[in-house]
């Protein structure tokens, strides 16, 4: 039997009302984060929507592996034939974000082509209307609710990057380099809409057939997300007094320093010394090297922070030159795998990653470069996380703290 299915004008009118209400709700809830610009009509019904997303989203990775951000994106949505019960809206984003589900218009860098548009590639066969679609893609662009096993991946490099960083840092509850700007969005998942009237209950499509047909059961498929097996509270410094250690070899201080201190235990210091070849000139230490610092932090009644480094974990597989250090996710994975047993074997010490160290070799001074500051801001941004910069050839070192890379004093514990 031949069946002919045509779109019912009532369904289009009804869906236009639903979309209009959804846009108004998003506009009210999101505030300045989403700004709707215009809509185009086709056959007296909305056909295209354009809006601005004013949030920091990742557009690519620098040569140092650090994400580059933009705060302004133009989104164009087109409603295809069969929307929303056969297809979700089609989406184009300019400039193209660095995202597993965004397909760039060209693989050439933007320095050659300028800003490139990206096409949103649906990871599954969704049937979302406009409101659900906008909320879903905004959350996904912020790297929330990314699927574990999507059917379609538009940017394999972005997906691999996301999965590796997620695995490495999820146990420390660190949202490393992912966009963190908060935006309020309405929740359309449980909303349903009543028919216009009883006479037009089956308004979705007009079906002409000599056979009695049952109404199609359109099921909204929600994306799978990472399952949270365990949540841990974020690390907080212990409350106490300034530790009393016998110390030697303080860090040099070029500027007015704060009252905060970091103490490096002998075992941790010797691991750093062996890794960077302190006081020697070798092929390995002629390029930048680095690793992470494990320990605990004490805060006294005056708000002063005292970091105690119990262990250093070198990034042996990191690559660098005389001017920069690149620690890929393979390097971080190796570091975390070395750090985990130490943290698990000393639960009584309540330790965590309290900072990092890296070298400025040869004739370089010890300071926080622009790249160093970006790493500190995006990776070690807590006020109780420190950055130790050393020159193994000049045998000098300095210490910085927090997102602003404020200089503070460092001391080596003698025993």
Protein Blocks (a to p, Z undefined) as FASTA:
>chain_A
ZZdddddfklmmmmmmmmmmmmmmmmmmnmmmbccfbdcdeehiafbdcddddddddfbd
cfkopacddfbdcddddddehiaklbccddddddddddfklccfbfbdfklnopaddddd
dfbdcdbdfklmmmmmmmmmnopaiafbdfbdfblmlmmmmmmmmmmmmmnopaehiafb
dcddddfklgccddfblklmmlmbccddfbdcdddddddddddddddfbdcddddddddd
ddddddehiaddfbdcdfbdcdddfklmmmmmmmnogoiacfklmpccdddddddddddf
kopacdddfbdcddfkbccdfkbccddfklmmmmmmmmmmmmmmmmmnopadfbdcddde
hjbccdddfklmmmmmmmmmcfkbccddddfklopadddedjkopacdddddfZZ
